[in-house]
């Protein structure tokens, strides 16, 4: 029988993916290295002396991790023993592990079961000394485990006691390999593998490659054998050191215990009664000190217990903290929900506010544009009439259709107003003092429909909201409960400064249909939000003794942050200063806001300044854009029924109405501002020029009386004042000039009216000079009565 090549056990990785990864466990798990079970180096009968003696004489060879061989690696599907211990040299750091092939005779299939048992017994006898040396650190499988492994191999051989020499075994092995890759659990056992006994015919290229690599493999194998020997020696030295270390530890412990024994040869110093007494006294003193310290600690603990009991009693007697926490938590949840509700509704509020503002602005712009267009067309028509009169041309004046239609519309509205005044009994009305703010029935219907739609949307804003979150009175009641129950935390949280911000959206909702320019608009004091805030403030003044309570400033803060900005919008974009009804209504609201509720000057001052600036700016714009008084030849205006005279009269009285509306702001606007607007820009620039070009007579005196009647009385309240204000100097000179002319005409009775006007405006020196000059002694009592 041919000699079998020498077998070498190749190192295998624990995490290999092929079928070798889960194979036969080692017989001695946890050993420093794997033992190669002795077996015959050649295929044939064992040497003389019996198989057991030969196996015992063979050296036990432990293969290292680098061992490589050309033989086939045999493995089974059995798992490692569950109780296998780790390697003695710190096997956790070793990246590789190996298994021991317990049956070397499986490779050739020539030995029977009895021979295998003899080989195993001889192998175990030859290595008994080494096993005893490692018994303290290695767990060796018992005889039952080894017997079970042998029985399993015997049963495997009994199923098929021969190895097939069929050439097709190569494909079978390849198929088995593929199956093992796919399913490691279904891998065939050792006896199911087929061993190729004949080599597959090689090609020329394969033979050439094998010849070139043979030399390299030989050198690599020799180097690996040397490394294997070195590794085996290192593992053996480690095992010997561990055993010696344990022996050394045992010897040291025994010596230490020996030293602990009492040595009778040691002599102690002599002891007398004084020394014992002294030691006892020192010991007693030490114990007394310790007792005193413990006593002090005990007294301290007793005091702590008493104070804790008192604190518990005080807390039990005080208000229930759970209820307080519940109240604060409910207030926090309520405020959070209120803010969420307002944040969600503020967009709708702004949209409806913008819609209402746009509607009113559109109406105001319609009136303003119509007035300017009518003024332009009527002035152009009168100029054409003047040019026709100068050229003395005959025939009718050619007028375009638009101008003709506008003039007819103007005359139609005037006729309607005359008829309305006649029915009301107002016969002293002057043409030009009407606001001319009538709308056609169609325009009025469209405006009313749009306004009703907006108000309908306004009612739907809070229709899905509970009253506790949209009713100002209910909201203030929540905070009033907080103020009554916990006033300290209420004022520390500065709720008085937060309430105006919370109420701002709700107040704006109530102001959507509020128009301060309408004469019948509801006053702020009659609004629900106003009365609710006043009641809240009154209750605050009763509950709180603080003079600087923030609750007292809630109303002024609401006015400053909510009402004044809305008034500014009306003044800048919607208010018509030529409208007396709008002006008086606006003044009433502004007077109430700026005078009666200016308790906190610092807060209201900025809003007040912004409001007054907008009022002054709007009146300046009205003087520049809406005042127009044309000057015509005396021949054109002598006839009071002529179109030129009527147009000039209407424009004069319109400017005089604006003069009156400006002076209505007396007490709200500074006197210097009123004098600049009313006297400087309007009276001296427009009205006086028209009066100077007019013929002196009763009409002139009437107009002068109206001008003097509109002047504020407080400007002339100083009794020691003998001369009037400087802005009225031109007006006084005109009065004296008119008095001179009237004294020489048939209207001498009008001179007394002029003297009374001079006395009213405190031009006393000019009036006395005129009386002395014209010897009007019967008028001196008029001056003396002042």
Order of alpha helices (4+ residues) and beta strands (2+ residues): beta-alpha-beta-alpha-alpha-alpha-alpha-alpha-alpha-alpha-alpha-alpha-alpha-alpha-alpha-alpha-alpha-alpha-alpha-alpha-alpha-alpha-alpha-alpha-alpha-alpha-alpha-alpha-alpha-alpha
